[in-house]
Amino acid sequence: MRPKFVVGGAVIAAALAYMIYAGVTQSAVYFVTPAELRAAAVAGKAYRLGGMVQPGSLRWEPRALDLSFTLGDGTATVPVRHKGTPPDLFGEGRGAVVEGTWSADGYFRASLILAKHSEEYKAPHGPSQAGYKELIRTLKGDGR
């Protein structure tokens, strides 16, 4: 009777270990940098590319919903094109992760843009700082 419990416990432990392993590997977010993509880009292959949106590179055509910009990592840059609206936090000098494919024409065709934001929030402390009046107005409950 004891061997059955030992075998059953081992099967349950193995199943639990596999579920934890599978959950961790699927939830991990990996992306390549512009330098890594430039070194070994394969046309048509899906990638997740991360970097900083280069200042002066952002072009937005609202009528055509065409967005183009350049992602860089300090070593290399990659031109990116996207059809659709940019996320609210997206902008020059900010981090972004884009999902899409490398084009044979030498640019990254993004299907999804994920804008990175700072993990640190600093509330405005004085009337001279941007957002101070808006913060006070929302705290008082005005404008509902």
ChimeraX commands (.cxc) that place a marker at each C-alpha (Angstrom):
marker #1 position 0.00,0.00,0.00 radius 0.5
marker #1 position 2.87,2.43,0.73 radius 0.5
marker #1 position 4.51,2.14,-2.70 radius 0.5
marker #1 position 1.27,3.34,-4.31 radius 0.5
marker #1 position 1.34,6.53,-2.21 radius 0.5
marker #1 position 5.02,7.14,-2.98 radius 0.5
marker #1 position 4.47,6.66,-6.72 radius 0.5
marker #1 position 1.32,8.81,-6.63 radius 0.5
marker #1 position 3.15,11.56,-4.71 radius 0.5
marker #1 position 6.04,11.45,-7.17 radius 0.5
marker #1 position 3.65,11.78,-10.13 radius 0.5
marker #1 position 1.89,14.74,-8.50 radius 0.5
marker #1 position 5.22,16.42,-7.66 radius 0.5
marker #1 position 6.50,15.91,-11.23 radius 0.5
marker #1 position 3.28,17.33,-12.70 radius 0.5
marker #1 position 3.46,20.34,-10.39 radius 0.5
marker #1 position 7.12,20.96,-11.24 radius 0.5
marker #1 position 6.33,20.79,-14.97 radius 0.5
marker #1 position 3.43,23.24,-14.60 radius 0.5
marker #1 position 5.65,25.72,-12.74 radius 0.5
marker #1 position 8.42,25.38,-15.33 radius 0.5
marker #1 position 6.00,25.83,-18.26 radius 0.5
marker #1 position 4.38,28.86,-16.62 radius 0.5
marker #1 position 7.70,30.60,-16.00 radius 0.5
marker #1 position 9.08,29.99,-19.50 radius 0.5
marker #1 position 5.88,31.16,-21.21 radius 0.5
marker #1 position 5.57,34.32,-19.14 radius 0.5
marker #1 position 9.17,35.42,-19.68 radius 0.5
marker #1 position 9.41,38.31,-22.13 radius 0.5
marker #1 position 12.42,38.21,-24.41 radius 0.5
marker #1 position 13.35,40.75,-27.04 radius 0.5
marker #1 position 16.30,41.42,-29.29 radius 0.5
marker #1 position 18.16,44.71,-29.41 radius 0.5
marker #1 position 18.72,46.65,-32.64 radius 0.5
marker #1 position 22.37,45.50,-32.70 radius 0.5
marker #1 position 21.34,41.84,-32.35 radius 0.5
marker #1 position 18.71,42.20,-35.07 radius 0.5
marker #1 position 21.14,43.92,-37.45 radius 0.5
marker #1 position 23.70,41.14,-36.89 radius 0.5
marker #1 position 21.37,38.28,-37.84 radius 0.5
marker #1 position 18.09,39.55,-39.33 radius 0.5
marker #1 position 16.02,37.04,-41.29 radius 0.5
marker #1 position 13.38,38.51,-43.62 radius 0.5
marker #1 position 9.86,37.41,-42.69 radius 0.5
marker #1 position 10.83,36.06,-39.27 radius 0.5
marker #1 position 8.83,37.32,-36.29 radius 0.5
marker #1 position 10.76,39.24,-33.66 radius 0.5
marker #1 position 10.19,41.26,-30.52 radius 0.5
marker #1 position 12.50,44.28,-30.77 radius 0.5
marker #1 position 13.31,46.62,-27.90 radius 0.5
marker #1 position 15.12,49.93,-27.75 radius 0.5
marker #1 position 14.85,53.69,-27.39 radius 0.5
marker #1 position 12.87,55.81,-29.85 radius 0.5
marker #1 position 15.53,58.05,-31.37 radius 0.5
marker #1 position 14.95,61.82,-31.09 radius 0.5
marker #1 position 13.92,63.42,-34.37 radius 0.5
marker #1 position 12.95,60.10,-35.99 radius 0.5
marker #1 position 9.22,60.03,-35.21 radius 0.5
marker #1 position 6.92,60.61,-38.22 radius 0.5
marker #1 position 3.14,60.32,-37.81 radius 0.5
marker #1 position 0.59,60.62,-40.60 radius 0.5
marker #1 position -2.82,60.59,-38.86 radius 0.5
marker #1 position -4.89,60.43,-42.06 radius 0.5
marker #1 position -3.10,57.34,-43.35 radius 0.5
marker #1 position -2.39,55.95,-39.84 radius 0.5
marker #1 position 1.26,55.59,-40.84 radius 0.5
marker #1 position 3.80,55.72,-38.05 radius 0.5
marker #1 position 7.54,55.50,-38.63 radius 0.5
marker #1 position 10.43,55.92,-36.20 radius 0.5
marker #1 position 13.86,54.58,-35.42 radius 0.5
marker #1 position 14.71,52.34,-32.46 radius 0.5
marker #1 position 18.27,52.38,-31.15 radius 0.5
marker #1 position 20.33,50.78,-28.41 radius 0.5
marker #1 position 23.40,53.02,-28.45 radius 0.5
marker #1 position 25.20,50.71,-30.88 radius 0.5
marker #1 position 22.82,50.26,-33.81 radius 0.5
marker #1 position 19.51,51.64,-35.06 radius 0.5
marker #1 position 16.58,50.01,-36.84 radius 0.5
marker #1 position 13.91,51.85,-38.86 radius 0.5
marker #1 position 10.41,50.80,-37.83 radius 0.5
marker #1 position 7.08,51.23,-39.63 radius 0.5
marker #1 position 3.66,50.66,-38.10 radius 0.5
marker #1 position 0.13,50.95,-39.44 radius 0.5
marker #1 position -2.11,52.25,-36.67 radius 0.5
marker #1 position -2.15,54.72,-33.81 radius 0.5
marker #1 position 0.74,54.96,-31.35 radius 0.5
marker #1 position 0.17,54.17,-27.65 radius 0.5
marker #1 position -0.38,57.10,-25.27 radius 0.5
marker #1 position 3.02,56.76,-23.56 radius 0.5
marker #1 position 4.90,56.40,-26.85 radius 0.5
marker #1 position 7.31,59.19,-27.78 radius 0.5
marker #1 position 10.82,60.20,-28.73 radius 0.5
marker #1 position 13.50,59.47,-26.16 radius 0.5
marker #1 position 11.38,56.77,-24.52 radius 0.5
marker #1 position 11.74,53.02,-24.47 radius 0.5
marker #1 position 9.54,50.81,-26.64 radius 0.5
marker #1 position 9.17,47.16,-27.50 radius 0.5
marker #1 position 7.69,46.33,-30.90 radius 0.5
marker #1 position 6.48,43.00,-32.24 radius 0.5
marker #1 position 6.56,42.26,-35.93 radius 0.5
marker #1 position 8.72,41.02,-38.78 radius 0.5
marker #1 position 11.91,42.09,-40.50 radius 0.5
marker #1 position 11.28,43.25,-44.06 radius 0.5
marker #1 position 13.51,42.34,-47.00 radius 0.5
marker #1 position 13.48,46.09,-47.78 radius 0.5
marker #1 position 15.56,46.81,-44.67 radius 0.5
marker #1 position 13.04,47.94,-42.07 radius 0.5
marker #1 position 11.06,46.42,-39.21 radius 0.5
marker #1 position 7.32,46.06,-39.89 radius 0.5
marker #1 position 5.66,46.38,-36.47 radius 0.5
marker #1 position 2.26,44.87,-35.76 radius 0.5
marker #1 position 2.23,45.87,-32.07 radius 0.5
marker #1 position 3.92,48.65,-30.10 radius 0.5
marker #1 position 4.39,48.41,-26.34 radius 0.5
marker #1 position 5.52,51.69,-24.81 radius 0.5
marker #1 position 7.70,51.42,-21.74 radius 0.5
marker #1 position 7.19,53.81,-18.87 radius 0.5
marker #1 position 9.16,54.74,-15.82 radius 0.5
marker #1 position 8.55,52.55,-12.79 radius 0.5
marker #1 position 8.97,55.59,-10.58 radius 0.5
marker #1 position 6.11,58.05,-10.04 radius 0.5
marker #1 position 6.86,61.51,-8.75 radius 0.5
marker #1 position 3.90,63.71,-7.91 radius 0.5
marker #1 position 4.28,67.44,-8.62 radius 0.5
marker #1 position 5.19,69.27,-5.40 radius 0.5
marker #1 position 4.88,72.91,-6.31 radius 0.5
marker #1 position 2.71,75.20,-8.42 radius 0.5
marker #1 position 5.57,75.71,-10.89 radius 0.5
marker #1 position 5.73,72.00,-11.84 radius 0.5
marker #1 position 3.72,70.59,-14.74 radius 0.5
marker #1 position 0.54,68.86,-13.67 radius 0.5
marker #1 position 0.31,70.51,-10.25 radius 0.5
marker #1 position -2.99,72.33,-10.91 radius 0.5
marker #1 position -4.50,69.22,-12.48 radius 0.5
marker #1 position -3.45,67.13,-9.48 radius 0.5
marker #1 position -4.99,69.59,-7.01 radius 0.5
marker #1 position -8.20,69.81,-9.08 radius 0.5
marker #1 position -8.61,66.01,-9.12 radius 0.5
marker #1 position -7.85,65.73,-5.40 radius 0.5
marker #1 position -10.54,68.31,-4.59 radius 0.5
marker #1 position -13.05,66.45,-6.77 radius 0.5
marker #1 position -13.67,69.35,-9.14 radius 0.5
marker #1 position -14.74,68.77,-12.73 radius 0.5
marker #1 position -16.68,65.55,-12.26 radius 0.5
marker link #1:1,2 radius 0.2
marker link #1:2,3 radius 0.2
marker link #1:3,4 radius 0.2
marker link #1:4,5 radius 0.2
marker link #1:5,6 radius 0.2
marker link #1:6,7 radius 0.2
marker link #1:7,8 radius 0.2
marker link #1:8,9 radius 0.2
marker link #1:9,10 radius 0.2
marker link #1:10,11 radius 0.2
marker link #1:11,12 radius 0.2
marker link #1:12,13 radius 0.2
marker link #1:13,14 radius 0.2
marker link #1:14,15 radius 0.2
marker link #1:15,16 radius 0.2
marker link #1:16,17 radius 0.2
marker link #1:17,18 radius 0.2
marker link #1:18,19 radius 0.2
marker link #1:19,20 radius 0.2
marker link #1:20,21 radius 0.2
marker link #1:21,22 radius 0.2
marker link #1:22,23 radius 0.2
marker link #1:23,24 radius 0.2
marker link #1:24,25 radius 0.2
marker link #1:25,26 radius 0.2
marker link #1:26,27 radius 0.2
marker link #1:27,28 radius 0.2
marker link #1:28,29 radius 0.2
marker link #1:29,30 radius 0.2
marker link #1:30,31 radius 0.2
marker link #1:31,32 radius 0.2
marker link #1:32,33 radius 0.2
marker link #1:33,34 radius 0.2
marker link #1:34,35 radius 0.2
marker link #1:35,36 radius 0.2
marker link #1:36,37 radius 0.2
marker link #1:37,38 radius 0.2
marker link #1:38,39 radius 0.2
marker link #1:39,40 radius 0.2
marker link #1:40,41 radius 0.2
marker link #1:41,42 radius 0.2
marker link #1:42,43 radius 0.2
marker link #1:43,44 radius 0.2
marker link #1:44,45 radius 0.2
marker link #1:45,46 radius 0.2
marker link #1:46,47 radius 0.2
marker link #1:47,48 radius 0.2
marker link #1:48,49 radius 0.2
marker link #1:49,50 radius 0.2
marker link #1:50,51 radius 0.2
marker link #1:51,52 radius 0.2
marker link #1:52,53 radius 0.2
marker link #1:53,54 radius 0.2
marker link #1:54,55 radius 0.2
marker link #1:55,56 radius 0.2
marker link #1:56,57 radius 0.2
marker link #1:57,58 radius 0.2
marker link #1:58,59 radius 0.2
marker link #1:59,60 radius 0.2
marker link #1:60,61 radius 0.2
marker link #1:61,62 radius 0.2
marker link #1:62,63 radius 0.2
marker link #1:63,64 radius 0.2
marker link #1:64,65 radius 0.2
marker link #1:65,66 radius 0.2
marker link #1:66,67 radius 0.2
marker link #1:67,68 radius 0.2
marker link #1:68,69 radius 0.2
marker link #1:69,70 radius 0.2
marker link #1:70,71 radius 0.2
marker link #1:71,72 radius 0.2
marker link #1:72,73 radius 0.2
marker link #1:73,74 radius 0.2
marker link #1:74,75 radius 0.2
marker link #1:75,76 radius 0.2
marker link #1:76,77 radius 0.2
marker link #1:77,78 radius 0.2
marker link #1:78,79 radius 0.2
marker link #1:79,80 radius 0.2
marker link #1:80,81 radius 0.2
marker link #1:81,82 radius 0.2
marker link #1:82,83 radius 0.2
marker link #1:83,84 radius 0.2
marker link #1:84,85 radius 0.2
marker link #1:85,86 radius 0.2
marker link #1:86,87 radius 0.2
marker link #1:87,88 radius 0.2
marker link #1:88,89 radius 0.2
marker link #1:89,90 radius 0.2
marker link #1:90,91 radius 0.2
marker link #1:91,92 radius 0.2
marker link #1:92,93 radius 0.2
marker link #1:93,94 radius 0.2
marker link #1:94,95 radius 0.2
marker link #1:95,96 radius 0.2
marker link #1:96,97 radius 0.2
marker link #1:97,98 radius 0.2
marker link #1:98,99 radius 0.2
marker link #1:99,100 radius 0.2
marker link #1:100,101 radius 0.2
marker link #1:101,102 radius 0.2
marker link #1:102,103 radius 0.2
marker link #1:103,104 radius 0.2
marker link #1:104,105 radius 0.2
marker link #1:105,106 radius 0.2
marker link #1:106,107 radius 0.2
marker link #1:107,108 radius 0.2
marker link #1:108,109 radius 0.2
marker link #1:109,110 radius 0.2
marker link #1:110,111 radius 0.2
marker link #1:111,112 radius 0.2
marker link #1:112,113 radius 0.2
marker link #1:113,114 radius 0.2
marker link #1:114,115 radius 0.2
marker link #1:115,116 radius 0.2
marker link #1:116,117 radius 0.2
marker link #1:117,118 radius 0.2
marker link #1:118,119 radius 0.2
marker link #1:119,120 radius 0.2
marker link #1:120,121 radius 0.2
marker link #1:121,122 radius 0.2
marker link #1:122,123 radius 0.2
marker link #1:123,124 radius 0.2
marker link #1:124,125 radius 0.2
marker link #1:125,126 radius 0.2
marker link #1:126,127 radius 0.2
marker link #1:127,128 radius 0.2
marker link #1:128,129 radius 0.2
marker link #1:129,130 radius 0.2
marker link #1:130,131 radius 0.2
marker link #1:131,132 radius 0.2
marker link #1:132,133 radius 0.2
marker link #1:133,134 radius 0.2
marker link #1:134,135 radius 0.2
marker link #1:135,136 radius 0.2
marker link #1:136,137 radius 0.2
marker link #1:137,138 radius 0.2
marker link #1:138,139 radius 0.2
marker link #1:139,140 radius 0.2
marker link #1:140,141 radius 0.2
marker link #1:141,142 radius 0.2
marker link #1:142,143 radius 0.2
marker link #1:143,144 radius 0.2
view
